Amino acid sequence: MTRFLVDLGLPVDLVRSKVLIGDMILLDGPFEEVGDSIVSQCLDNRVGCWAQIRAIENLTTHNCDIYAVWTVQEEVGLRGAQPAAFGIEPDLAVACDTTLCCKTPGVPDEDRVSVAGDGVCLHVMDGSMISDIGLVEDFERLARVRNIKCQRAILPRGGQDGAVIQRSRSGVRTIALACPVKYIHTVTEMSHKDDLESYHTLLTAWLETL
């Protein structure tokens, strides 16, 4: 598909007077609870922002400076994360994102990337970065001790903000956490409640170890 058509139901001349190149549009996908999952538009990446908020709200102790950064234009070149990382100069970084969950009819198991309900993904690698294996193992070890669901995942293509954070200045130890999302980049994105709960719970637990 090379073109996306939006029918405004208005005369052509009126549309031309109201709609300009670069105007933003929004597809309406209201938040719903469906069984054990939530469904909404833009879970990628509202979920990452939400996980940061909940993780910090639930902190009982920590011994580090925490910067929760919500960036822009990740989908068009990671443009927000790069200057943020350059300015903050972090020692460690956790990129909070979502990942594919292709558990749908006709998709082979090896192409599903993640499993809904198995917990937050420790994103081992994607097309843009390889997570610091020490951080992956730290998160995994903590998840076992605390009985928090998590799973490893590899995304064969695509990328996320962790890539430019990892490469910032002289390099930053970085891991990407990701919530499995079905039907990603649609107005009916779906995430399992267990994956959402494990996401912020594991992030809080890790922050409290620093």
C-alpha positions in Angstrom: 0.0 0.0 0.0 1.5 3.3 -1.1 -1.3 5.7 -0.2 -3.6 6.2 2.7 -6.9 8.0 1.9 -8.9 10.0 4.4 -12.4 11.0 3.4 -13.5 14.1 5.2 -16.9 14.2 3.6 -16.3 17.8 2.5 -16.1 19.6 -0.9 -12.6 19.6 -2.4 -12.2 23.4 -2.3 -13.1 23.5 1.4 -10.7 20.7 2.2 -7.9 22.5 0.4 -8.6 25.6 2.5 -8.6 23.8 5.8 -6.0 21.0 5.4 -2.3 21.8 4.8 0.7 19.7 4.1 2.1 18.5 7.5 -1.1 18.8 9.4 -1.5 16.1 12.1 -4.3 13.6 12.1 -5.4 11.1 14.7 -7.2 7.8 14.3 -9.6 7.4 17.2 -8.9 4.2 19.2 -10.5 4.5 22.7 -9.0 2.7 25.7 -10.8 -0.6 26.5 -10.3 -3.6 28.8 -10.8 -6.8 26.8 -10.5 -10.0 28.9 -7.0 -10.1 30.4 -5.7 -7.4 28.1 -6.0 -3.7 27.4 -6.7 -2.3 24.0 -6.0 1.2 22.7 -4.2 3.3 20.1 -0.6 4.3 20.7 0.3 1.7 23.4 3.6 2.0 21.5 4.9 3.9 23.2 2.5 5.2 25.9 3.3 2.0 27.8 6.9 3.0 28.1 6.0 6.4 29.6 3.5 4.7 31.9 6.0 2.2 33.1 8.4 4.9 34.0 5.8 6.8 36.0 4.6 3.7 37.9 8.2 2.5 38.6 9.2 5.9 40.1 5.9 6.2 42.1 6.5 2.8 43.7 10.2 3.4 44.7 10.8 3.1 48.4 14.6 3.7 48.2 17.3 4.4 45.7 20.8 5.7 45.7 21.2 7.3 42.3 20.0 10.2 40.2 17.1 9.1 38.0 16.2 10.9 34.8 12.8 9.8 33.3 12.9 11.1 29.7 10.0 11.0 27.3 11.4 11.5 23.8 9.9 12.4 20.5 10.4 11.2 16.9 11.7 7.8 17.7 9.9 6.3 14.7 11.6 8.8 12.3 15.2 8.5 13.4 15.5 8.4 17.2 15.8 12.2 17.1 14.7 13.0 20.6 16.7 10.5 22.6 20.1 11.4 21.1 20.3 15.0 22.4 18.7 14.0 25.7 21.4 11.3 26.3 24.2 13.7 25.2 23.0 16.3 27.7 22.4 14.0 30.6 25.5 11.8 30.2 24.0 8.8 32.0 26.1 6.0 33.5 23.4 3.4 32.8 20.3 3.5 30.6 17.1 1.6 30.3 15.1 2.2 27.1 11.4 1.6 27.9 9.6 0.5 24.8 7.2 -2.1 23.3 7.9 -5.0 21.0 6.0 -7.2 18.6 3.8 -10.0 19.8 2.7 -11.8 16.7 0.7 -14.6 18.3 -1.9 -14.6 15.5 -3.2 -17.4 13.2 -0.7 -18.1 10.4 2.4 -16.7 12.1 5.0 -19.4 12.9 6.2 -19.7 16.5 9.7 -18.6 15.6 8.4 -15.3 14.1 6.2 -14.3 17.1 9.1 -12.4 18.9 7.3 -12.4 22.3 4.6 -14.2 24.1 1.6 -12.4 25.6 1.3 -13.0 29.4 4.9 -14.2 29.8 6.0 -10.9 31.3 8.1 -7.8 30.2 10.7 -8.5 27.6 14.4 -8.2 28.2 15.2 -7.0 24.7 18.4 -8.8 23.9 18.8 -7.1 20.5 17.1 -5.6 17.5 18.1 -4.0 14.3 19.6 -1.0 16.0 21.4 -2.2 19.2 22.5 -5.2 21.3 21.6 -4.8 25.0 24.4 -5.0 27.6 24.5 -8.6 28.5 25.4 -7.9 32.1 22.3 -5.7 32.5 20.2 -8.4 30.9 21.5 -11.0 33.4 21.0 -8.5 36.3 17.4 -8.0 35.4 16.8 -11.7 34.8 18.4 -12.6 38.2 16.3 -10.1 40.0 13.1 -11.3 38.3 13.8 -14.8 39.5 14.5 -13.7 43.1 11.4 -11.5 43.2 9.2 -14.0 41.2 8.5 -11.4 38.5 7.6 -12.6 35.1 10.0 -11.7 32.3 11.2 -13.1 29.0 14.0 -12.6 26.6 13.2 -11.4 23.1 15.0 -10.6 19.9 13.4 -8.3 17.3 14.9 -9.1 13.9 14.2 -5.7 12.4 13.6 -2.1 13.6 15.0 -0.3 16.5 14.4 2.0 19.5 15.8 4.9 21.5 18.3 2.7 23.4 20.5 2.6 20.2 21.4 6.3 20.3 21.7 6.3 24.1 24.1 3.4 23.9 26.3 5.3 21.4 26.1 8.7 23.1 29.5 10.3 24.0 31.9 7.6 25.0 29.2 4.9 25.2 26.6 4.0 27.8 25.7 0.6 29.2 22.1 0.2 28.0 19.3 -2.3 28.1 15.9 -2.1 26.4 12.8 -3.3 28.2 9.8 -3.9 26.1 6.1 -4.8 26.6 4.7 -7.3 24.1 2.0 -5.6 22.0 -0.3 -7.3 19.5 -1.4 -5.5 16.4 1.3 -2.9 16.8 1.0 0.4 14.9 -2.8 0.1 14.7 -5.6 1.8 16.7 -6.3 -1.5 18.4 -2.9 -2.3 20.0 -3.3 -4.9 22.7 -1.2 -5.7 25.8 -1.7 -8.4 28.4 -2.2 -7.1 32.0 0.5 -9.5 33.4 3.1 -8.0 31.0 2.2 -4.4 32.0 2.4 -5.3 35.7 5.7 -7.1 35.5 7.1 -4.2 33.4 6.9 -1.5 36.1 7.4 -3.9 39.0 10.8 -5.2 37.6 11.9 -1.7 36.8 11.2 -0.5 40.3 13.0 -3.5 41.8 16.1 -2.8 39.7 16.1 0.9 40.5 16.1 0.1 44.2 19.3 -2.0 43.8 21.3 1.0 42.5 
